[in-house]
Amino acid sequence: MSAQMPLFDDAEVSPLALSRRAAITTGLGFACLVRRNAFGAGTPSGSVSPASVVSQPARQWGAGAPPAYLPDPDVIALDPSFHDLTYFAAPIRRLWDQGGWLEGPAWSSEGRFLVLSDVIQSKALRYIWETGEITQFRPEGYAANGNCFDFDGRLVVCEDFFRRVVRWEHDGSVKVLADSFDGKGLNSPNDIVPHPDGSLWFTDPGYGDNITEGHADAPGGPANRDGRLRWNIGRELIGEIGGTKRQSDHVFRIDPDGSVKAVLQEMDLHDPNGLCFSPDYKKLYIVSTPKGPGQSIGGDQAIHVYDVNGSTLGPGQVFADMRLNGVQMNPDGIRVDVFGNLWCGASGPLGLCGVFVFNPAGKQIGRLRLPQGCSNLTFGGPKRDHLFMCAANSLFVLQVGTQGFAPS
């Protein structure tokens, strides 16, 4: 890779496509924002391209990194409309890199903090807005994955270890909302979102049914067919609480009365993962990802969209195939902003992985390059205008020009 990396690829849109942004940046002296083609071959005499995820040497991150170049070369517009969703003077920042596998970011508007899960280290963590600290939120996370705050401000958690969904009540007690369906234990609830009617919708693939993220099945189960995995060692209460043998994948709805209903089965969608509602709650977006433990067939690595018909879903269709430059990327957590644009964490080759942004019609309009694949994301901050991104062991943030829609 050449050390002289252009700020914008030919297939991407220069900030100069927006006259207001062009006037602002020109006034600040960012002459190198002009596309390489405007100057002929190479960069303007005396200038260099800024460090980025794909430059050599690569961009540095964290407290010891040099000042970030603005506008950030890893915030990439593929359509002029993306500029209205970003803020030109905000760089992508790495807040922390001491995790194992970070997941489930959820913003507490009342507490002004971000909850997140370290799945493989079984830690429940909290990012404090005022100080920027990452602290212990609870002493044991039970390999939690997805988190959300419901419309009453209560924290709802998907626990891989106990294969259940729980809710923390305002008095500090914990209520189990779902741990079985049709007489069988759940797999490993993955991601969850609230609906204003009081229901909760969650995905239940089997990604936590292994010795790393939760625990393997009991001998003979799909995720431990020959029984050679010692599924119940190393942790207390394995098999005493929650399921012990995975069943087929589902997307579930927890009704306000507490009943659990399947809205999608494995035959409808393999390996459901991240999910979110559209701003009008008329559509539900669900990510399909590769096969989990005990499966022979996995998902198609696309984002699907379904019409919401009360407590059921209509037929689905592919919203985005998650292919970029001919490469199949792997989607994960998703969120929508107040304008209905969908922001999706994506894993894949370095230079392509990060966050993909689609407009409501399913057109990709921008992306954020990260040095690691993004497992999940959410909007936070007092104005809900900061995008928090979990990426492997790291937590990144970017101030944007839009706001998150969902309550957390």
N, C-alpha and C positions, 0 to 999 in steps of 0.2 A: 504494500500500500504506500503510495507516495506521501511524503511529509506535507506536501502542499495540497490540502484537501479543500475543494470548493465549498463555500458556505451553503450553497443550494445546488442540488442536482438539476439537470435540465428538465426532469419530470416534475420538479417541485416548483412552487410559486415563490418568487422573491417578495420580500416585504414591500418593495417599491410598487407592487401592484395595488397597494392601498395608498391613496394620495395623502390621507391624514397622517398615517404612520410614516410615510416617506418624508413629509415635512418635518415631523418631530425628530426623526432620526438624523436627517440631514442637518437640522439645527444643532444637534448634539455632536456633530462631526463624525458620524459613523459612515464615512465615505465608502468603506469596503463592503457595505451592504449590497452594492450594485452587483448584479450577476456577472460571472466571469466573462460571458459572451459579450457584455457591453464594452469590455476593454480589449477584446480580442483574446488571443491565447494567453493563459496564465493569469496571475493576479496583478494588480496595479504595481508599478515600480515602487519599491520601498516598503511594501506591505507584505504581511504573511497571513496565512489562514489560521484561525484560532484552533486551539486544541479541542478535540471532540472525542466521542466514543470510538470513532473509526480512524482518527489521525494516528500518525507515528511520529513522536511518542504520543501515547493516548492521554486523554484528559485525566487529570487527577481529581480526587474527591475527598471530602472530609475537611476537618479543621486545618490540616496542614497544606491544603491545596492553594495554589495562587488564586488571585481574584478572578472570578468568572467573567468571560467575555459576554457582552450584550450587544444585540439580542443573542440568546443562547443558540449555538449552532446545532444543538441536538433537539431543538423544538422546530419541527419541520412542517411547513404548510404544503399540502397537496392540492389545495383549492383556496381561493382568496377568502372564502367565508371563514376559514379557520382563524384568521387574524382577529376577528371579533371575539374569539373565545380565549385568546391568550393576552398576556401583558408583556410588551416588548422589553421592559426593564427588569424582568424577573428571571433569574436562572434556576435551573434544576439544582437542588441541593440534597446532599446525602446527610441525613440527620443522625444516623446510627448504623453500626455495622457489626454488632456483637451478638446477633441472633443465630438461630440454627436454621429454621425454615419459618419465615414470618407469613402470617395469614390474617384474614378476618378483621381488617381495620373498620372501626365504627366510631363515629363522632358523637360525643355527648354535648349537646348545645347548652344544657344547664350547667354541667360541671366544667365545661371548657377543657376537655381532655379527649384524647384518642385512645380507645381500647384496641389492642391487637393481640394476636395469639402467636406464640412460638410453639408450633405443633410438636416438633421432634424433641424439644427440651421440656415440653409440658409446662410451659409458663404462661401466665396471664399477665400482660404488660400494659403500661399506660404511658403515653406521651403527654407531658404537661405543657400547655400552650405558653404560659407566662415565662417559664424557665427553660424550656427546651429539653428537660430531663426525660429520660426513660426510666421508669421505676416499676417495681413489682406491684401489680394490681391485686392479685390474689396469690397466696403461697403455693397453690397447686392448680394447674390449668386443666388437668385430665385430658391432655392432648386436644384441647379445643381447636376448632377450625374457624368456622364462620361466626360472626357476632352481629347483632343489630340492636338498636333501641326501638321499642315499639312506640305507638303514638301516646302512650302514657309515661314515656321516659324510662321504662323498665328494660334492663339488659337481658337479651335472649341469646343463648349460647348453644352452639352445636358441639357436643363433646364426642370426639372420636373414640376415646378410651372406653367410655361407658355406652357408646353407640346410642345416644339419646339427645333430646333437645330439652333444655331447662330454662327457667326464667327466674331472675333475681327480683324479688319483690321489694317494695319500698321499705319494709320493716327489716330487711336483711335475710329473710328466709328464702329458700330455694324451692321452686315447684317444678316437678317433672311434667313436661307438656306432651312428650311423645317418646316412647321407647320400644314400641312394637306396632305391628300392623297385621291384621288377619291371623293373629295367633303366633306370629314369628317376630323375633327381634329385628330391629333395624340394622342397617349396614354400618354406616358411619356418616351421620348427617353432616353435610358439607357447607352449604351456604343457605341463608335464610333472610326473608324480607317481609315487612309488615304491610298489611292492607288497611285502609281507614275503616273498613267494616269490622275490624277487630280480629280478623283472621291472620294467620302466619303461613307463608308458603316456603317450603324448603326442599332441597335436593338431597337424595340419599344414594350416592354411588358407594362403591366399596373401597375407596382409596385408603381409609384408615384401618382396613382389615389386614394389617401386617405388623411385624414386630417393631417397626420404626415409628410409625405414626400413632398406633393404637395398640391393638393386639391381634394376633392371627386367630383364625377360627379354631374351635375345638377340633380334635382329630376327626376326619371324615367330612368336615365342612368344605365348601368349594374353595376356600382360601387356605386349606391345609388337608388336602384329600388323603395323602398317605400318612399323615400324622407325625411326620418326622420333625416338624417345628414344635419346640417346647413352648407352647402357646401361653402357659400360665405361670411363667417364672419371672422374677425380677420386680414385680409390682404387686401390691396388695389388691385384693378384690377383683382380680381378673376372673370373669365368668360369674362372679357373685352378683354383679349388677349389670344389666344390659344384655344384649344378644351375644350368642356364642357361635352362630353359623350364619353367614351372609345369605340373603335372599336376592331376588332379582332387583334391579334398579327401579326407583320410582321418583316421581315428584309428588310431594304430599301437601295437603292443605289442612292446617289445624283450625277447625271452626271455632267461633267465639264460645260455643258450648263445650269445647274441649275434645270433641270427636276428631279423629284423624281419618282423612279420606285421600285416596290416590287420585290425582288428576292426570298423571301420565304413568304408563308402565314401561318396562324395558323394551317391549316391542314397538313402542311409540318413539322412544328416544333413548339411545344407549349412553350410559355414563353422563348423566346430567350433572352440571357443576355450578358455575356462577349463574345468578339470575337477578333480574330487576324488572320493575314495572315501568311503563311509559308514564309521563306526567299526568295523563288523564285516566290512568289505570285501566285503559281499554285493551292494552297489549302487555304480554309477559314475554320478556326475552330470556332465553335459556341457552347456556353454552353446553356443547357436547364435546367430551374430551376422550383421550385414548383409553384402552381397556385397563380395568383395575384388577386387583388380586382375584384369582379364581375365575377369570373370564377368558373366553377364546375370541370374542368379538368385542371391539370397542366402538367408541363414538366416531363421528366423522370430522371432528375438530372444526366445527362451524358454529356460528351463532344462529339459533332458530328463534322465530317469533310466532306467538299464538294469540288469537283473540280471546279475551277474557269474557266469559258469559256467566256472570254471577259467580257461582262456586265451581264452575267447570271451565274447560278450555276447548276452543274450537280447533279445527285442523291447523297444523303448523306448516311453516315454510322456512327455507333458509333465508336469513336476513343478511348474513355476510359469510363468505366462504373462508375468510382468514388466509388468503393467499397474497403474498407480496413478492413481486419480482420473480414469480414462478415458484416460490418456496411456500410450502404448507406450514403455517405457523400454528402454535397451540394456544388457543384462548383460555382464559381462566375467569377471574373475577370481573364483573361489569357494573357500571353505574350510568345513570342518565343525568344530564344537567337540566336546568329549568326550561331550556329550549327544545328538549327532546333528543339532543345529540347523545350518542352512546359512546362511552369511554371503556375500553377493554384492555386488560392486562394480557400481554402476549409473550410467549417464550419461543425461542428459535435461535438461528445463527446470530452471533455478535454483529451489530450494525443494523439488524432488522428487529431485534427483540426490544420490548419496552411497552409502550401504550399505543393502541390504535384508536382513532376517533372517527366515528361514522355519523353522518347526518341522519335525520329520521327516515330518509328514503333508502338508507343502506349504502350510501356512497362514502368511501373513505376520503376524508377531507384533511386529515393531518395525522401526525404521529410524534411520539416522544421516544428518542433513543435512550436506552439505559445500558449500563455495562453488565446487567444481569436481566434474565427474564422476569417479568412482573407477574406475581401470583394473584394479587388482589389489590384493590384500590378503593378509595372513597373520598368524598369532598368534606373538608372540615374547616376549622378556624371560625372565629366569631361571625364572619360574614359568609361562611361556607364557600369561600373562593380560593381555597388551597386544596390541591389534589395531593393526597397522601398515597404513596405507592409502596407496597411490600414487594421486595425483590430478593429472593433467596434469604440471605442473612441480614439484609439491609433495609432501611426505611428511607425513602426519598420523598421530597415535597416540591411542588411547583405552584406558585401563585398564578392564578388564571384570571381570565376576563369574564367568566361566567360563574354560576353557583350550582351546587348540587341540589337535586330535587328531593330525594328521599330524606326521611327524618334523621337518618344517621349515615 
